[in-house]
Amino acid sequence: MNTHAASEAIEDKVKELLSQMTLEEKAGQMTQIDFSVVGTPAVSGEEPPIDRTRLEDAVINHHVGSILNVPFTPANRAAPIGTWRKITAAVQEASQRTRLKIPVIYGIDAIHGATYTQGAALFPQAISMAATFNPELSFKEGEITAREVRASGLQWNFSPVMDIGRQPLWPRLWETYGEDVHLASVMGTSYIKGHQGDDFSAPDKLPTCLKHYVGYSFPINGKDRTPAWIGERMLREYFLPTFEAGVQAGAPTVMVNSSEVDGIPGHANYQYLTTILRGEMGFKGFTVSDWEDIKRLYTRDKLAATPKEAVKIAVMAGVDMSMVPFDFTFYDLLVELARSGEVPMSRIDEAVSRILTVKFQTGLFDPERPVLPAEGNFATPEAVETNRQAAREAIILAKNDNHILPLKKDASILVAGPTANLLSVMNGGWTITWQGDSESLYPQDKLTVFEALQTKSAGKVTYVGGQAFDDPIDVDKVVAEAQNHDYVLLALGEKPYTETPGNIDSLMLDQKQIDLANAVIEAGKPVILLMLGGRPRVITAIAEKVPGVILGFLPGMEGGEAIADIIYGDYNPNGKLPISYPRNTNDIVPYDHKPTESFEFNTYKPLYPFGHGLSYTTFETRGLSVEKSQIKMGENVTVHVSVKNTGTLKGKETVLLYLNDVAASVTRPVRQLKAFKKVELEPGQEQSLSFTLTPRDLSFIGIDMKRIVEPGEFKVMVGNETAGFSVTE
Ligand code: BGC
């Protein structure tokens, strides 16, 4: 069946099913509950950990359409794949005992691999995936994640995050693909395509969910779930395009911004959820609220006078499914609102149709559809290898004075600092547990940075430090031990966190780490600084005094080995910064800033700029040329440049192409990334690259808030070269 016929067939089935549904059954479809509502306490030891009576109450009596999250409350954590298969089978079995046998869709935050299935391939987090500038790796991450989540019996992934990371204090920065719209769009859509294929009813594919629509990532004070003030032009220019790209790539679900923009909570924003998302972007799937956020319109935002009004506001704004998640109040209130006519049946039918459509598209109604076997689909050697490659390409070599790196394998290295010997600091949040900080639950066979260095070395690699991130550091011991070694690898950064618990008041490192760094530097041995964590913490004073700096962010489960590969030169680094790394706490200026931000006394002076990243070889881009010096409005323009490996080692380089609209009726960024290509070159090898710029690339949001292209001059920049062309009417 072709796609058109298939979607018509689904439309017919949805209509038919909807016509048989009662109001209660419809309200149930729009309800999503947390696993704990149907689960047994961890102590009961039951397998699967489901309370059958409560499951029946949810699925059969309340017609619940969706369940999310993990078992083993209160210490929610990853379950073995077998347990997941039993849980999801039990849930489906219950749904088959309902009148209309509508399957439940089980959703999970598999945000860097199957986070909540023990032993899954856990990839670099999005900020690190972005640092690879390698969409193929993002595609493969999507493929592997979908396969591993499917093999776990789960049916829906709350990923990818398409929020733009332009506020480094925000504790979810690492869940984004960084500060640039183009990079994030490319990496996010590649992930979606790998995850969903052409048809996500395939047994190894899975629907994605674009988060968190829209403006969530830009809290003015940096704290999670606090207000953003984003004018319409900025919204359209920076925050909507990634979601638009995700919708075009076929993501069938969207999760709503948990906070507020311009005084309107995400869940109450008709303009964003309906006028723009549906009307302008043509999104056909369903929206799901974020955690408890419909209730919060009443309890937190004081936007609604009662919990019932909150339900009405959210549903009428365009929220199709409520992540309630701990009770059936949404269901009860929605039924009441429909009975009184306050929420029209047409709106409920619309929401339910969208939900049923996605369930059909996911293949959930097919009773023959087997759950993907775990064997050959879960934790395969290929998945581990791809993950390791992703981790290698994610590591950024930021400073390498006098070629201090790579180190010889027989060098003696002292390894110190709170992130040197932990897996959790490389994985961050949403790893095994929500906060990702339960180090004891991490797989025994994965290597920390220290362990990986030790395993690969032929010399003396010593670790001095504690067992946990917050353990006291014996600075005197570190300094004394440094005397017995050729180098010190100083591993600093952040412990894992997710969402609001990760809020901070300053980008500075804590005093304990600063003191350690100063003492180690004083000791006089060459120091290599390794930073791990989800945000760029200010390291300027330290970085200036050490010859080597590696920025690891959150490279995932294979991060230790990848970092050791780079330190010893077994892999030539090629990661690049997907954000501007601030020099000072208030130095939050993105690379694509406005002219005023680098004018007169203002300068763009991050510690390391967007796109920065060194290699053990050298590259040169040259011969930048634009095929036509003049194009007509609406035409494409082709740009050529060649890139040469001018050093002595094989390596990969990402060529970044920036554009500037020289004069426009709305101020334009000094430059904006419009295209990039990553190539691998042997020493001496040169490759020609072509890039096509489309009218969309030349466009911006004009005075009247519409996307336009204005005639005039444009500048193209690659490496140290600039070329130009003009657009005529
Ligand atoms: C987060 C979402 C997540 C949801 C379900 C919320 O607190 O903001 O990103 O998908 O929980 O776990």
Boltz pocket constraint, residues with backbone or C-beta under 6 A from the ligand:
constraints:
  - pocket:
      binder: B
      contacts: [[A, 68], [A, 69], [A, 109], [A, 158], [A, 211], [A, 255], [A, 258], [A, 290], [A, 291], [A, 499]]
      max_distance: 6.0
